[in-house]
Amino acid sequence: MINKKELTRFSSVLMVMALLVSSIFMSACCTEEVTAKEGDTVKVDYTGTLDDGTVFDSSVDPSFGHVEPLEFTIGEGKVLPSFEQAVIGLSLNESTTVHIPADEAYGPLEVVVDRGQFPEDNPPEVGQQWQVPLENGRIILAIVTEVSELSVTFENTHHLAGEDLTFEIELVEILQQS
């Protein structure tokens, strides 16, 4: 026969077990995983490479002058749109790789624009610097390299112009959620 002391101990053990099972169940079924979304301020580690494997920038390699994660707010346009899109949906410490074609990155190396798009009272001249809108809506800074009766040719001044880019990205922190 069970005495009162054993019954109390047994009841206490059952209560602790019930609390443990309940706690495990709650953490397993009801914890919502936090993912990055538009408007969140995030920190990411990244490494950018060209198609030939050359690393052109990295937040984890001190030879690029910094070893801090990149901080930005998704949707503010401070980084390439395709880079931002790659971060959306990532969980903390999750990684992804994104390939960004040149026209979605820093634009083509050379841009030819119809001469009729320029005002006659302010014609472009070789050597001038202009802001040139691309078909995708981005604006690049470019130098006029040739002017003809039909067209104006510009050279994109960004050092990564004309390059396809690949980024390995890891979400390391969500600082502020929208």
LOKE-698578 format. One record per residue (C-alpha): residue number from 1; residue in one letter; x, y, z. Coordinates in steps of 0.02 Angstrom, whole numbers, plus 32768, in hexadecimal, padded with zeros to 4 digits. Each point is the difference from the previous one (the first is absolute). Layout:
BEGIN
+-------+------+------+------+------+
: dokol : selo :    X :    Y :    Z :
+-------+------+------+------+------+
:   NUM :    A :    X :    Y :    Z :
...
+-------+------+------+------+------+
REM end
This chain:
BEGIN
+-------+------+------+------+------+
: dokol : selo :    X :    Y :    Z :
+-------+------+------+------+------+
:     1 :    M : 8000 : 8000 : 8000 :
:     2 :    I : 803E : 80B1 : 7FD4 :
:     3 :    N : 8014 : 8076 : 8092 :
:     4 :    K : 7FDA : 80B9 : 7FFB :
:     5 :    K : 80B8 : 8032 : 7FEE :
:     6 :    E : 801A : 7F90 : 7F67 :
:     7 :    L : 7F5E : 803E : 7FB3 :
:     8 :    T : 8039 : 80B5 : 8015 :
:     9 :    R : 80A9 : 7FD8 : 7FB1 :
:    10 :    F : 7FAD : 7FA2 : 7F71 :
:    11 :    S : 7F89 : 8092 : 7FE3 :
:    12 :    S : 8092 : 807A : 7FFD :
:    13 :    V : 805E : 7F96 : 7F81 :
:    14 :    L : 7F65 : 7FF5 : 7F92 :
:    15 :    M : 7FE8 : 80BC : 800A :
:    16 :    V : 80B6 : 8022 : 7FCD :
:    17 :    M : 7FF2 : 7F84 : 7F70 :
:    18 :    A : 7F5E : 8051 : 7FC5 :
:    19 :    L : 8052 : 80AB : 8003 :
:    20 :    L : 8097 : 7FC0 : 7F9F :
:    21 :    V : 7F93 : 7FAC : 7F7C :
:    22 :    S : 7F95 : 809C : 7FF3 :
:    23 :    S : 809A : 806E : 7FEE :
:    24 :    I : 804B : 7F90 : 7F79 :
:    25 :    F : 7F5A : 7FFC : 7FA3 :
:    26 :    M : 7FED : 80BE : 8007 :
:    27 :    S : 80B1 : 8020 : 7FC1 :
:    28 :    A : 7FF0 : 7F80 : 7F75 :
:    29 :    C : 7F56 : 802F : 7FBC :
:    30 :    C : 7FE4 : 80B4 : 8028 :
:    31 :    T : 80A5 : 805A : 7FE8 :
:    32 :    E : 7FF9 : 806A : 7F64 :
:    33 :    E : 80A2 : 8008 : 7FA0 :
:    34 :    V : 8036 : 80B4 : 7FE0 :
:    35 :    T : 802D : 8027 : 7F4B :
:    36 :    A : 8039 : 809F : 7FAC :
:    37 :    K : 7F7C : 8066 : 7FA5 :
:    38 :    E : 7FEA : 80A6 : 7FA8 :
:    39 :    G : 801D : 8091 : 8079 :
:    40 :    D : 806F : 7F9D : 8078 :
:    41 :    T : 80AB : 8043 : 802D :
:    42 :    V : 8078 : 7F6F : 7FF0 :
:    43 :    K : 80B8 : 7FD4 : 8009 :
:    44 :    V : 804A : 7F86 : 7F83 :
:    45 :    D : 80AA : 7FB6 : 7FDE :
:    46 :    Y : 8025 : 7FF1 : 7F47 :
:    47 :    T : 8084 : 7FD7 : 7F81 :
:    48 :    G : 7FF0 : 8040 : 7F4D :
:    49 :    T : 8054 : 7FA6 : 7F6F :
:    50 :    L : 800D : 8017 : 7F45 :
:    51 :    D : 7FDD : 7F73 : 7F85 :
:    52 :    D : 80B9 : 7FD2 : 7FFC :
:    53 :    G : 8000 : 7FE8 : 80BE :
:    54 :    T : 8058 : 80A4 : 8029 :
:    55 :    V : 7FC4 : 8045 : 80A7 :
:    56 :    F : 7FD9 : 80B9 : 7FEB :
:    57 :    D : 7FBA : 8025 : 80AF :
:    58 :    S : 7FE0 : 7FA8 : 80A5 :
:    59 :    S : 7FC5 : 802D : 80AE :
:    60 :    V : 8064 : 7F70 : 804A :
:    61 :    D : 80A8 : 801A : 7FAB :
:    62 :    P : 806F : 8086 : 804F :
:    63 :    S : 805C : 801C : 7F5C :
:    64 :    F : 7F67 : 8063 : 7FC6 :
:    65 :    G : 8014 : 807C : 808F :
:    66 :    H : 7F70 : 7FC8 : 806D :
:    67 :    V : 7FC8 : 7F68 : 8062 :
:    68 :    E : 7F58 : 803E : 803A :
:    69 :    P : 7F59 : 7FBE : 7FC0 :
:    70 :    L : 7FA7 : 8070 : 7F84 :
:    71 :    E : 7F6C : 8059 : 8052 :
:    72 :    F : 7F6E : 803F : 7F98 :
:    73 :    T : 7F43 : 8010 : 8001 :
:    74 :    I : 7FAB : 7F90 : 7F81 :
:    75 :    G : 7FA2 : 806A : 7F81 :
:    76 :    E : 8061 : 80A3 : 8016 :
:    77 :    G : 8065 : 7FE2 : 7F62 :
:    78 :    K : 80AB : 8012 : 8053 :
:    79 :    V : 8039 : 7F59 : 7FB6 :
:    80 :    L : 7FDC : 7FAC : 7F59 :
:    81 :    P : 7F47 : 7FCF : 7FF2 :
:    82 :    S : 802C : 7F4A : 7FD9 :
:    83 :    F : 8070 : 7FFC : 809B :
:    84 :    E : 7F6E : 803E : 806B :
:    85 :    Q : 7F8A : 7F81 : 7FB4 :
:    86 :    A : 807A : 7F74 : 8029 :
:    87 :    V : 7FFC : 8030 : 80B9 :
:    88 :    I : 7F41 : 8003 : 800C :
:    89 :    G : 7FC4 : 7F5E : 804E :
:    90 :    L : 80A7 : 7FCF : 804C :
:    91 :    S : 8002 : 7FC6 : 80B6 :
:    92 :    L : 808C : 802E : 8078 :
:    93 :    N : 80A4 : 7FAB : 7FD1 :
:    94 :    E : 7FB4 : 7FC2 : 7F5C :
:    95 :    S : 8065 : 8017 : 7F61 :
:    96 :    T : 7FD8 : 8012 : 7F49 :
:    97 :    T : 805B : 801F : 7F5D :
:    98 :    V : 7FBE : 807A : 7F7E :
:    99 :    H : 803E : 801C : 7F4F :
:   100 :    I : 7FE0 : 80B1 : 7FC0 :
:   101 :    P : 8013 : 8022 : 7F45 :
:   102 :    A : 805C : 80A0 : 7FCF :
:   103 :    D : 7F63 : 805B : 7FC9 :
:   104 :    E : 7FB3 : 7FE5 : 80AE :
:   105 :    A : 80A2 : 802B : 8059 :
:   106 :    Y : 8064 : 8099 : 7FC9 :
:   107 :    G : 7FC8 : 8001 : 7F4B :
:   108 :    P : 8058 : 7FDC : 7F5D :
:   109 :    L : 80AD : 8044 : 7FDC :
:   110 :    E : 7FBF : 8060 : 7F68 :
:   111 :    V : 7F57 : 8052 : 7FE7 :
:   112 :    V : 7FC1 : 8046 : 7F59 :
:   113 :    V : 7F72 : 807E : 8009 :
:   114 :    D : 7F98 : 804C : 7F73 :
:   115 :    R : 8044 : 80AF : 7FDC :
:   116 :    G : 7F4E : 8043 : 7FF9 :
:   117 :    Q : 7FEE : 7FE8 : 80BD :
:   118 :    F : 8075 : 8092 : 8023 :
:   119 :    P : 7FD1 : 80B8 : 7FF8 :
:   120 :    E : 8043 : 805E : 7F69 :
:   121 :    D : 8035 : 8094 : 806B :
:   122 :    N : 806B : 7F8F : 8070 :
:   123 :    P : 804B : 7F79 : 7F90 :
:   124 :    P : 8071 : 7F7D : 804F :
:   125 :    E : 80B9 : 8010 : 7FDC :
:   126 :    V : 8089 : 7F7D : 8008 :
:   127 :    G : 804D : 7FFC : 80AE :
:   128 :    Q : 7F66 : 8042 : 805B :
:   129 :    Q : 7FB6 : 7FA0 : 8090 :
:   130 :    W : 7F45 : 7FDC : 7FFC :
:   131 :    Q : 7F81 : 7FA1 : 8067 :
:   132 :    V : 7FB9 : 7F7F : 7F89 :
:   133 :    P : 7F5D : 7FA4 : 8023 :
:   134 :    L : 8003 : 7F46 : 7FD5 :
:   135 :    E : 7F6E : 7F99 : 7FC1 :
:   136 :    N : 7FEB : 7FB0 : 80AD :
:   137 :    G : 7FE5 : 80AB : 8051 :
:   138 :    R : 80AC : 800E : 8051 :
:   139 :    I : 806A : 8099 : 7FDE :
:   140 :    I : 80BB : 7FF3 : 7FE0 :
:   141 :    L : 8088 : 8082 : 7FF9 :
:   142 :    A : 8055 : 7FF8 : 7F56 :
:   143 :    I : 807B : 805F : 7F92 :
:   144 :    V : 7FD6 : 8030 : 7F4D :
:   145 :    T : 807A : 7FA4 : 7F8E :
:   146 :    E : 7FB0 : 8021 : 7F55 :
:   147 :    V : 7F7B : 8072 : 7FB6 :
:   148 :    S : 7FB3 : 7FE8 : 7F54 :
:   149 :    E : 7F66 : 8047 : 7FAA :
:   150 :    L : 7F9D : 7F64 : 8034 :
:   151 :    S : 8045 : 7FCC : 80A8 :
:   152 :    V : 8069 : 8028 : 8099 :
:   153 :    T : 8073 : 7F7A : 8047 :
:   154 :    F : 8029 : 7FFE : 80B9 :
:   155 :    E : 807C : 7F9C : 8065 :
:   156 :    N : 7FC4 : 7FCD : 80AC :
:   157 :    T : 807B : 803F : 8083 :
:   158 :    H : 7FDD : 7F7D : 8086 :
:   159 :    H : 8093 : 7F88 : 8011 :
:   160 :    L : 7F88 : 7F6A : 7FFF :
:   161 :    A : 7F9F : 803A : 7F66 :
:   162 :    G : 7FE4 : 7F74 : 7F84 :
:   163 :    E : 8023 : 7F7A : 8082 :
:   164 :    D : 7F8A : 7F78 : 803C :
:   165 :    L : 800D : 7FF2 : 80BD :
:   166 :    T : 7FE7 : 7F71 : 807A :
:   167 :    F : 7FE5 : 801D : 80B9 :
:   168 :    E : 8007 : 7F83 : 808D :
:   169 :    I : 7F95 : 804E : 8089 :
:   170 :    E : 7FE1 : 7FCC : 80B4 :
:   171 :    L : 7F7E : 8058 : 806D :
:   172 :    V : 8057 : 801E : 80A7 :
:   173 :    E : 7F86 : 8075 : 8057 :
:   174 :    I : 7F56 : 8052 : 7FF1 :
:   175 :    L : 8013 : 80A4 : 805E :
:   176 :    Q : 7F54 : 8049 : 7FE9 :
:   177 :    Q : 7F66 : 7FAE : 7FB9 :
:   178 :    S : 7F80 : 8063 : 7F9F :
+-------+------+------+------+------+
REM end
